[in-house]
Amino acid sequence: MHNLTINGERLWQTITQTAAFGAGPDGGIRRLTLSPEDKKVRDWLREQCEAIGCSLKVDTVGNMFATRPGTREHALPIAMGSHLDTQPTGGKFDGILGVLAGLEVLRTLHDAGYETEHPVMLINWTNEEGARFAPAMLGSGAHAGVFDQAFVDSRLDTDGVSFAEAIETIGYRGETPLGETSLAAMFELHIEQGPVLEREDIEIGVVTGVQAMRWYDLVITGQEAHAGSTPMDMRCDALADAAAIVLGAQDIARKLGGMATTGQLSINSPSRNVIPGTLTLSLDLRHVTDGGLDSLEIEVTDLIRKQCGKRAHLQTVWISPAVHFDVDCIETVRCAAERLGTSRRDIVSGAGHDSVHVSRIAPTTMIFIPCKDGLSHNPAESARKEHCVLGAQVLLESIILHQSSAGI
């Protein structure tokens, strides 16, 4: 047994400190991938890791790997981490909590002079959110071989800036080849981004997997016409079609136990007194099972066909099958929570995370803590200090426990 204890005050101070990178007047954070704000927080993280003796390398899509060496020769690192980028209307905890808690674990080990057999690694994955460059989880996906370098570099933001241009601008095109960094295991701490833990007054969620999700872009072609002189029964209104599809998809999702969301919609050449012609909207469909998502996709596709016929074009942007995390890593988190005497329950993540892709190449799981009202991707996103500290302590305990069970 060890007596290592997370410095809760220091962890909370770093959460407050890093909230200044991209802070908005509403108390939220706008720190888009590869933006000037992202560069500042990346530079800060590099300084903090190097100050405690960690080596840091960056791969060709900007993923950052900070390593504290272990005592066993050739042992693979046990990793922890998450992401630093946010949504345009993000908060102080989504993603960055996992990075800062990992930093606090490294600081705790350093302060105590505690030696681990396996190296302990902290990772910041690039473009988890997908808010600037689609699809989401781009950096971890490239690391896991889901996306190649050319695909990543070709991603464009809404201003037409490519990923390649953006990463060169902030100076985070590293030299480490994609996928070169092998892992013995990966643990990711995150706020739940849902209401279950708070509603049930449970402190720790042991994440057993992630639901299936698919992203689409839908282009609907109507016909521009004068808003005042075109009779209602002679209109071909693309926005009216879109409204019917958005609401219909939600009804289908409720019926099948899934989720349907439209978060982006743009009208080509919009005008107040012109009936919308061509427009593009996003569709985000999710279900806890792949079969359930198949059914959801079939019914939504049929809805689009009946509403628009050949005037609609649906393009698949991203597919992420349902994920089942590693049973040994899951048990490690359970044991860590049990040792600390904290309340816990198994839970499936409704949101996608970098651990989805990492689980393809290394044993992986996640640790959830409650967030207020289950709210995330919002400036009002909030988590209690004691839950952040407890989550970091469970993360530390998991890293220590897993040393004996991880392979070389």
C-alpha positions in Angstrom: 0.0 0.0 0.0 1.1 3.6 -0.6 0.1 6.8 1.0 0.1 9.1 -2.0 -2.5 11.8 -1.9 -3.5 14.2 -4.6 -3.0 17.9 -3.7 -6.5 19.1 -4.1 -5.8 22.7 -3.8 -3.1 22.6 -6.4 -5.4 20.8 -8.8 -8.2 23.3 -8.3 -5.7 26.2 -8.8 -4.7 24.7 -12.2 -8.3 24.4 -13.2 -8.8 28.0 -12.4 -5.5 29.1 -14.0 -6.1 27.3 -17.3 -9.6 28.7 -17.6 -7.9 32.0 -18.5 -6.9 30.5 -21.9 -9.8 31.4 -24.1 -12.0 32.8 -21.3 -15.1 34.6 -22.4 -17.2 37.3 -20.8 -20.0 34.7 -20.0 -17.6 32.6 -17.8 -17.1 30.0 -20.5 -14.2 29.0 -22.6 -13.6 29.2 -26.4 -10.4 27.3 -27.1 -10.7 25.8 -30.5 -8.2 23.3 -31.8 -4.9 24.8 -33.1 -6.0 28.3 -32.3 -3.8 30.9 -30.6 -5.6 30.0 -27.3 -4.8 26.4 -27.8 -1.2 27.2 -28.4 -1.0 29.1 -25.1 -2.5 26.3 -23.1 -0.2 23.8 -24.9 2.9 25.9 -24.1 1.7 26.1 -20.5 1.3 22.3 -20.3 4.7 21.7 -21.8 6.4 24.0 -19.2 4.6 22.2 -16.3 5.6 18.8 -17.4 9.2 19.6 -18.1 9.4 21.4 -14.7 8.9 18.0 -13.0 11.4 16.1 -15.2 9.1 14.6 -17.7 10.2 14.2 -21.3 7.8 15.6 -23.9 7.3 14.6 -27.5 4.8 15.7 -30.1 3.6 13.7 -33.1 2.8 15.0 -36.6 -0.8 15.8 -35.7 0.1 17.7 -32.5 -0.7 15.0 -30.0 1.4 15.7 -26.9 3.1 12.9 -24.9 4.8 13.7 -21.5 6.5 10.7 -19.9 7.8 10.1 -16.4 10.2 7.1 -16.6 9.7 3.8 -14.9 12.2 1.3 -13.4 11.4 -1.7 -15.5 13.5 -1.7 -18.8 11.4 -1.7 -22.0 8.1 -1.5 -20.1 5.4 0.3 -22.0 3.9 3.4 -20.4 0.6 3.4 -18.6 -1.1 6.5 -19.9 -3.7 9.0 -18.7 -5.1 12.2 -20.2 -7.7 13.7 -22.4 -7.9 17.0 -24.5 -7.4 20.7 -24.1 -9.7 22.0 -26.9 -13.2 23.1 -26.3 -16.5 23.8 -28.1 -17.1 27.4 -29.2 -19.4 27.6 -26.1 -17.3 25.4 -23.8 -16.7 25.2 -20.1 -13.9 24.8 -17.7 -13.9 21.0 -17.2 -14.8 19.1 -20.4 -11.6 17.4 -21.5 -9.1 19.5 -19.6 -10.0 18.0 -16.3 -8.5 14.7 -17.5 -5.3 16.5 -18.6 -4.9 18.5 -15.3 -5.7 15.5 -13.1 -3.1 13.6 -15.0 -0.6 16.4 -14.4 -1.5 16.3 -10.7 -0.8 12.6 -10.7 2.7 13.2 -12.2 3.3 16.0 -9.7 2.3 13.8 -6.8 4.6 11.0 -7.9 7.4 13.5 -8.4 6.9 15.2 -5.0 7.0 11.9 -3.2 9.9 10.5 -5.2 7.7 7.5 -5.9 9.1 5.1 -8.5 6.8 3.0 -10.7 7.8 0.0 -12.8 6.1 1.2 -15.9 6.6 4.7 -17.2 3.6 7.0 -16.5 2.5 9.1 -19.5 0.2 12.1 -19.8 -1.4 12.7 -23.2 -3.1 15.7 -24.7 -5.0 14.5 -27.8 -5.6 17.0 -30.7 -9.1 18.0 -31.9 -11.2 15.8 -29.7 -14.2 18.1 -30.0 -14.5 18.2 -33.7 -15.7 21.8 -33.3 -13.2 23.3 -35.7 -12.1 20.3 -37.8 -14.5 17.4 -38.4 -14.6 14.6 -37.5 -14.2 14.6 -33.8 -11.4 12.7 -32.0 -9.1 13.4 -34.9 -5.8 13.2 -33.1 -6.5 10.0 -31.2 -8.0 8.5 -34.4 -4.8 9.3 -36.3 -2.7 7.7 -33.5 -4.8 4.6 -33.7 -4.7 4.3 -37.5 -8.3 5.2 -38.1 -7.2 8.3 -40.1 -4.0 8.9 -42.1 -1.9 12.0 -42.2 -3.3 13.2 -45.5 -6.9 13.0 -44.3 -6.1 14.9 -41.1 -4.2 17.6 -43.0 -7.0 18.1 -45.5 -9.7 18.9 -42.9 -11.0 22.4 -43.4 -12.6 24.7 -40.8 -15.6 27.0 -41.7 -13.2 29.7 -42.8 -11.5 27.4 -45.3 -8.3 27.0 -43.2 -6.9 23.5 -43.4 -5.6 21.5 -40.4 -2.2 21.5 -42.0 -2.1 25.3 -42.2 -3.4 25.7 -38.6 -0.9 23.3 -37.0 2.0 25.0 -38.8 0.8 28.4 -37.7 0.9 27.5 -34.0 4.1 25.5 -34.3 2.8 22.1 -33.1 3.7 19.9 -36.0 5.9 17.5 -34.1 8.4 15.0 -35.5 7.2 11.8 -33.8 5.5 9.5 -36.4 1.8 8.7 -36.0 1.2 5.6 -33.9 4.8 5.2 -32.9 4.0 5.6 -29.1 2.7 2.3 -27.8 0.8 2.1 -24.5 0.4 -0.6 -21.9 -3.0 0.9 -20.9 -4.9 4.2 -20.9 -7.2 5.8 -18.2 -9.2 8.9 -19.0 -10.9 11.0 -16.3 -13.8 13.1 -17.5 -17.0 14.8 -16.3 -20.0 12.6 -17.1 -21.6 15.2 -19.4 -25.0 13.7 -18.3 -27.2 13.7 -15.3 -27.0 10.1 -14.0 -24.3 10.3 -11.4 -25.6 13.6 -9.9 -29.2 12.3 -9.9 -28.3 9.1 -8.1 -25.8 10.9 -5.8 -22.9 8.7 -6.9 -19.4 10.1 -6.9 -17.6 7.9 -9.4 -18.7 6.3 -12.7 -16.8 3.3 -13.9 -17.2 3.5 -17.6 -17.7 0.2 -19.4 -18.1 1.5 -22.9 -19.4 4.2 -25.3 -22.5 4.2 -27.3 -22.5 4.0 -31.1 -22.7 7.3 -33.1 -22.8 8.5 -36.6 -22.5 12.0 -38.1 -24.0 13.1 -41.4 -24.3 16.2 -43.6 -27.6 16.7 -45.3 -28.0 19.0 -48.3 -31.6 19.9 -49.2 -32.3 21.7 -52.5 -35.4 23.8 -52.6 -36.2 26.9 -54.8 -35.6 30.5 -53.9 -38.7 32.6 -54.5 -40.3 35.8 -53.2 -41.6 35.6 -49.7 -44.5 37.9 -50.4 -45.8 36.8 -53.8 -45.4 33.0 -53.8 -48.5 31.2 -52.5 -47.9 28.7 -49.6 -49.0 25.7 -51.7 -46.6 26.5 -54.5 -43.4 26.8 -52.4 -40.4 24.5 -52.4 -39.0 25.6 -49.0 -35.8 23.9 -48.0 -36.0 25.2 -44.5 -39.5 23.8 -44.0 -38.2 20.4 -45.2 -35.3 20.7 -42.7 -37.7 21.5 -39.9 -39.8 18.4 -40.6 -36.7 16.2 -40.8 -35.2 17.6 -37.6 -38.4 17.1 -35.6 -39.1 13.8 -37.2 -35.7 12.4 -36.5 -36.1 13.3 -32.8 -39.5 11.5 -32.7 -37.8 8.4 -34.3 -35.0 8.5 -31.8 -37.4 8.7 -28.8 -39.3 5.7 -30.2 -36.1 3.6 -30.7 -34.3 4.7 -27.5 -31.6 6.6 -29.3 -30.7 10.2 -29.8 -30.9 12.6 -32.8 -29.4 16.1 -32.9 -29.0 18.9 -35.4 -26.3 21.3 -34.2 -25.5 23.1 -37.4 -27.7 24.6 -40.2 -26.7 27.1 -42.9 -28.8 28.5 -45.7 -27.1 29.4 -49.0 -27.5 33.1 -49.7 -30.0 33.8 -46.9 -32.3 36.8 -47.2 -35.2 37.9 -45.0 -37.8 38.0 -47.8 -36.6 35.0 -49.9 -37.9 31.5 -49.4 -34.8 29.3 -48.6 -33.5 27.4 -51.5 -30.4 25.2 -50.8 -29.3 24.6 -47.2 -27.0 22.2 -45.3 -27.6 20.8 -41.9 -25.8 18.3 -39.6 -27.3 15.1 -38.2 -25.9 13.4 -35.1 -27.5 10.0 -34.5 -26.6 7.8 -31.4 -27.7 4.6 -29.8 -26.2 2.3 -27.1 -26.0 -0.6 -29.6 -24.9 -0.8 -33.2 -28.1 -2.6 -34.2 -30.2 0.1 -32.6 -28.3 2.7 -34.5 -28.8 0.8 -37.7 -32.5 0.9 -37.2 -32.4 4.6 -36.3 -30.4 5.3 -39.5 -32.9 3.4 -41.7 -35.9 5.2 -40.4 -34.3 8.7 -40.6 -33.1 8.0 -44.1 -36.6 6.9 -45.1 -38.0 10.1 -43.5 -35.6 12.2 -45.6 -36.6 10.3 -48.8 -40.3 10.8 -48.1 -39.9 14.5 -47.3 -37.6 15.5 -50.0 -37.2 12.7 -52.6 -34.2 13.4 -54.9 -33.9 17.0 -53.6 -31.9 15.7 -50.6 -28.3 14.4 -50.5 -27.1 12.7 -47.3 -23.4 12.2 -46.8 -21.9 10.2 -44.0 -19.1 12.2 -42.2 -18.1 9.8 -39.4 -19.0 6.4 -38.0 -18.1 5.3 -34.5 -19.3 1.8 -33.5 -20.3 1.0 -29.9 -17.2 0.5 -27.7 -16.7 -2.0 -24.9 -13.7 -1.1 -22.7 -11.1 -3.5 -21.4 -12.4 -5.7 -18.5 -9.1 -5.6 -16.6 -8.9 -1.8 -16.8 -12.5 -1.5 -15.7 -11.8 -3.8 -12.7 -8.8 -1.7 -11.8 -11.0 1.4 -11.5 -13.6 -0.5 -9.5 -10.8 -1.6 -7.1 -9.4 1.9 -6.9 -12.8 3.3 -6.0 -13.4 0.5 -3.5 -10.1 1.2 -1.8 -11.0 4.8 -1.4 -14.5 3.9 0.0 -16.3 6.0 -2.6 -19.7 5.4 -4.1 -19.6 4.1 -7.6 -21.6 2.5 -10.4 -20.9 1.2 -13.9 -22.0 3.5 -16.7 -22.0 3.7 -20.5 -20.8 7.0 -22.0 -23.3 8.8 -24.2 -20.6 11.1 -25.5 -17.6 10.2 -27.7 -14.1 10.4 -26.2 -10.5 9.8 -27.3 -10.6 6.6 -25.4 -12.9 5.3 -28.2 -10.0 5.2 -30.6 -7.3 4.4 -28.1 -9.3 1.2 -27.1 -8.5 -0.2 -30.6 -4.8 -0.4 -29.8 -4.4 -0.6 -26.0 -6.4 -1.7 -22.9 -8.5 1.4 -22.0 -11.3 2.7 -19.8 -12.6 5.9 -18.3 -13.5 7.4 -15.0 -16.5 9.7 -14.7 -17.4 12.3 -12.0 -20.7 14.2 -11.7 -21.3 17.6 -13.3 -24.0 20.0 -12.3 -27.3 19.3 -14.0 -25.5 17.0 -16.4 -24.6 20.1 -18.4 -21.7 20.3 -20.8 -20.7 22.1 -24.0 -22.0 25.2 -22.2 -20.4 28.1 -20.4 -22.4 27.1 -17.3 -20.6 23.7 -17.2 -19.6 23.0 -13.6 -18.2 20.3 -11.4 -17.6 20.4 -7.6 -14.1 20.7 -6.3 -14.4 17.6 -4.1 -15.5 15.5 -7.1 -12.6 16.7 -9.2 -10.1 15.9 -6.4 -11.7 12.5 -5.8 -11.6 11.7 -9.5 -7.9 12.5 -9.6 -7.3 10.3 -6.6 -9.1 7.4 -8.3 -7.0 8.1 -11.4 -3.8 8.0 -9.3 -4.9 4.8 -7.5 -5.7 3.2 -10.8 -2.3 4.0 -12.3 -0.6 2.5 -9.2 -2.8 -0.6 -9.1 -2.4 -1.3 -12.8 1.4 -1.4 -12.6 1.3 -5.0 -11.5 -1.2 -6.2 -14.1 0.1 -4.3 -17.2 2.2 -6.2 -19.6 5.7 -5.3 -20.8 
